[in-house]
Amino acid sequence: MTYGTRRHLFGRKTVIGRERAYNRQYEGAAKMGKEGDDDISDEGNEAIYNEIRLDDELMEEQIELHPEFAQFFQESEGLDDTLVDDEGNEMSPHLHLTTHVMLEKQIRFSGPPFVRATLERLEKRGLDPHEARHAIMGVLVELTWEVLAKKRPFDSKRYERELNKL
């Protein structure tokens, strides 16, 4: 069973709430630009708004690719909720999908070239595209955890070395 829209998964109230949040953030950025902050231009405001929209589109895409989370999102109370998978591992569908979005942005738009090259290499070796992404995400999550927990800067050279090992 595939759920094609976020509206079905999250309900109208959530979708409208996100639209309002986008509009507030966009209007806030526009207001800052009008108050004389030379660093924020109309183009900058539009870029912020477009980035938020892109994230939302990529999240919708990931939700469609993960129908196993549909019931979770219908019943979930918040971002802290977790799900237990078939192997007994606790996981956060919110974090899982967010990590997919981070990786998709690296692959499609702004990421280092070695990320896309790793994906292509893994797929050529016969790995399913989704599983290839999960392999890369494992490295990305580990390095991101180190940034947050150990307060270290992100080490892109290590990211490349670790992806080369896959």
Residue pairs with C-beta under 8 A, 6 or more apart in sequence:
1 67
1 70
2 64
2 67
3 9
3 63
3 64
3 67
3 70
4 64
5 60
6 14
6 15
6 59
6 60
6 63
7 15
9 63
9 70
9 73
9 74
10 73
18 56
22 49
22 52
22 53
22 56
25 48
25 49
25 52
26 45
26 48
26 49
26 52
29 40
29 44
29 45
29 48
29 49
30 42
30 45
32 40
33 40
33 41
33 42
33 44
33 45
54 105
55 101
55 105
58 100
58 101
58 104
58 105
59 97
59 98
59 101
61 104
62 97
62 100
62 101
62 104
63 69
63 73
63 97
65 100
65 130
66 93
66 96
66 97
69 83
69 93
69 96
69 97
72 81
72 83
72 93
73 93
76 93
79 92
79 94
81 92
81 94
82 90
82 91
82 92
83 90
83 91
83 92
83 93
84 90
84 91
85 91
99 137
99 140
99 141
100 133
100 137
102 140
103 115
103 133
103 136
103 137
103 140
105 111
106 112
106 115
106 116
107 115
107 116
107 119
107 133
112 156
112 159
112 160
114 159
114 160
114 163
114 164
115 136
115 163
118 136
118 163
118 164
118 166
119 129
119 132
119 133
119 136
121 166
122 132
122 135
122 136
122 166
123 129
123 132
127 135
135 166
136 163
136 166
139 159
139 162
139 163
139 166
140 159
142 162
143 154
143 155
143 158
143 159
143 162
144 154
146 152
146 155
147 153
147 154
